[in-house]
């Protein structure tokens, strides 16, 4: 997993790419730490360039949701595509997250 972070005003956006798997846990935790420390009201995880996610990756997204809820901020998952979108459907992420498509 690769990611780029953009923080402006009260918005934190992390643009992820490649794959999100168990081997990315340390990098993902670092991204979540930076997101929480930014104290942004709006937090976006852009998944438009992520080609693959496994069950551990889904769990990591649940981790970020839980951490963001602790600081009363808002989290949006943006533009899941292909296999990632299919995994979200199977896992019913639409019932657990605000997902922006398109």
For each residue, the residues with C-beta under 8 A, 3 or more apart:
1: 16 17 18 19 20 21 24 27 28 50
2: 16 17 18
3: 14 15 16 17 27 31
4: 14 15
5: 12 13 14 15 31 34
6: 12 13 15
7: 11 12 13 38 40
8: 11
9:
10: 40 41 42
11: 7 8 40 41 42 43 44
12: 5 6 7 34 35 38 40 42 43 44
13: 5 6 7 43 44 45 46
14: 3 4 5 31 35 43 44 45 46
15: 3 4 5 6 46 48 49
16: 1 2 3 20 45 46 47 49 50
17: 1 2 3 49 50
18: 1 2 49 50 51 52
19: 1 24 50 51 52 53 54 57
20: 1 16 24 28 50 52 53 54 56 57 60 61
21: 1 24 52 53 54 56 57
22: 25 54 56 57
23:
24: 1 19 20 21 27 28 57 60
25: 22 28 29 56 60
26: 29 30
27: 1 3 24 30 31
28: 1 20 24 25 31 32 60 63 64
29: 25 26 32 33 63
30: 26 27 33 34
31: 3 5 14 27 28 34 35 64
32: 28 29 35 36 63 64 67
33: 29 30 36 37
34: 5 12 30 31 37 38
35: 12 14 31 32 38 40 43 64 67 68
36: 32 33 39 67 68 70 71
37: 33 34
38: 7 12 34 35
39: 36 71 73
40: 7 10 11 12 35 43 73
41: 10 11 73 74
42: 10 11 12 73 74 76
43: 11 12 13 14 35 40 64 68 73 74 75 76
44: 11 12 13 14 75 76 77 78 100
45: 13 14 16 61 64 75 76 77 78
46: 13 14 15 16 49 78 79
47: 16 50 53 77 78 79 80 81 84
48: 15 78 79 80 81
49: 15 16 17 18 46
50: 1 16 17 18 19 20 47 53 80 81 84
51: 18 19 82 83 84
52: 18 19 20 21 83 84
53: 19 20 21 47 50 57 58 83 84 87
54: 19 20 21 22 57 58
55: 58 59
56: 20 21 22 25 59 60
57: 19 20 21 22 24 53 54 60 61
58: 53 54 55 61 62 87 91 93
59: 55 56 62 63
60: 20 24 25 28 56 57 63 64
61: 20 45 57 58 64 65 77 93 97
62: 58 59 65 66 96
63: 28 29 32 59 60 66 67
64: 28 31 32 35 43 45 60 61 67 68 75
65: 61 62 68 69 75 96 97
66: 62 63 69 70
67: 32 35 36 63 64 70 71
68: 35 36 43 64 65 71 73 74 75
69: 65 66 72 73 75
70: 36 66 67
71: 36 39 67 68
72: 69
73: 39 40 41 42 43 68 69
74: 41 42 43 68 98
75: 43 44 45 64 65 68 69 97 98
76: 42 43 44 45 97 98 99 100
77: 44 45 47 61 80 88 93 97 98 99 100
78: 44 45 46 47 48 99 100
79: 46 47 48 100 101 102
80: 47 48 50 77 84 85 88 99 101
81: 47 48 50 84 85
82: 51 85 86
83: 51 52 53 86 87
84: 47 50 51 52 53 80 81 87 88
85: 80 81 82 88 89
86: 82 83 89 90
87: 53 58 83 84 90 91 93
88: 77 80 84 85 91 93 94 99
89: 85 86 92 93 94
90: 86 87
91: 58 87 88
92: 89 95 96
93: 58 61 77 87 88 89 96 97 99
94: 88 89 97 99
95: 92
96: 62 65 92 93
97: 61 65 75 76 77 93 94
98: 74 75 76 77
99: 76 77 78 80 88 93 94
100: 44 76 77 78 79
101: 79 80
102: 79
